[in-house]
């Protein structure tokens, strides 16, 4: 008979916590005096810095499916989408907490894969896993809290757009949505993991007159609407300026999709969208890209008339 794969129920919570601690390998440091194992983590912030915190959940069936993504990819993604929030605030990662809920019958190899992916991403961005929680549940979920730091008073914010400001995005738009649709239609694996633009966010926080910044999680149209909200202003977007991966339009046509609509509404790009005064010395995309360490495209500007012109009409995204 084939050997039965071990499950979470075979080990129990204390053993699973020790398993995570071994994987994370987090030694005590000046910032985090205690390693994993206590009831809570201890953080010693630095002088003249603000702490930036964000939390998000990845839920089985809503944000991921095991038949479409590997456990390691799920773990990496859970941290990456939270780190993207720190990037949008211009904050440097300090540490992360992970609350992992799972059914007792979940295979231990799947659990190990998710933790391994999470730790891989944490090491990539020097954001150690410093604590969290384990809980029994009917389905898997990974709720992550990240802590970042930024020079006091220098965090990037969503508000502040002014008439005439130029709008920029980092990287490319549409690749995430296209990869997701391809995987859904073919039944294949979704391997694309978003890249948190931490270094770009840190550089932006050092540039004066960055009016507003947000990471593109729900889609360009929806997230731009959030920047414009309460300003009474609108935006003119040049659809031809939207940066896309090589072969993107051709791939969209082959799938019967409109490329601009996918870029505007597909979501999960996790690039940075921000505004700059047209008189800012960094308002040139090439020069700005060198400063941020990633390609930058100017996609439009802020206008007096409310609403967004140049993008397809798209319903506002809702989380619920």
C-alpha positions, 0 to 999 in steps of 0.5 A: 500500500502507498504510504499515507501522506502526513497531515497537520493533524498528525503534528499538532500546533506546537510542532507546526510552530517549531516547524515554521520557526526552523524554516524562518530561521529568524535570529534575535536582532536589534529591531526584533529582540525575540525570535519566533515562539513567544505570544507576541513579537517585540519591535524596537523602532528607530528614532525619527521614523514612522512605522507603516503597517498594512494587512491583507488576507489571501483566502482559498477559493477567492484569491487562490486555488490549489489546482491552479497554483503551487503551495510555494507560489501561494505563500510567496504571493501572500507576502508580495501583495502586502509588501506592495502596500509598503512600496506605495507608502515609500516604506522599507520592510521591517518584518511580517506576521502570518496568520495561517488557517487550514483544515487539519487534513491538509497535507503537511507538504502543502503547509510546508510549501506555503511557508517555504514560499512565504519565507523565500519572499521574506528573505528576498526583501529582508522582511523576516517572519517574526510571528503570527498564529495557526488556526483550524478552519474549513479552508486555507487562508493566509492573513499577513501583517507587514511592518515598514519604516519611513523617515518621519513625515515622509510617507507617500499618501494617496491624497494631494493630486492637483490640476495639471499634475502628470500621471505615471506608472511603473513597469507594465500593465495587464500581464497579471490579468492575462496570465490569470485568464490563460491559466483559467482557460487552459487549466494550467498553472499560474506561476506569475508572482507580483513584484513589490516595487519596494526600491521604487517606492523608497526612491519616490519618497525622496522626490519632492512634490510626489502628489499621490501614490497607490499600488495597482491591485484592483486595476488602473481605472479603479485605483486611479479613481481612488486617487481622484476621489474627493478632489473634484478633479478628473484625468485624461489618459492616453491609452496608447501610452499604457505600458504592456509586455511584448506580444500582449496585444496579440495574445489578447486578440487570440483570446478574444479580449480587448487589450486596453480593457484588460490593462484598465480593469484586469488588476493585480499588476501591483505597479505604482501609480503616482502624480508629479507636478509638471514642473518637477525636475523628475517629470521626465520618464527616462530620468525618473526610471533611472532614479526608481530602478524600473521603467516608468511611463507617463500615461496622462494628466489631471484635468478640471472635469471630473471622471476618467477619459481615455479608458473603457467604461468599467464598473467600480471594483469592490472587495465584497 
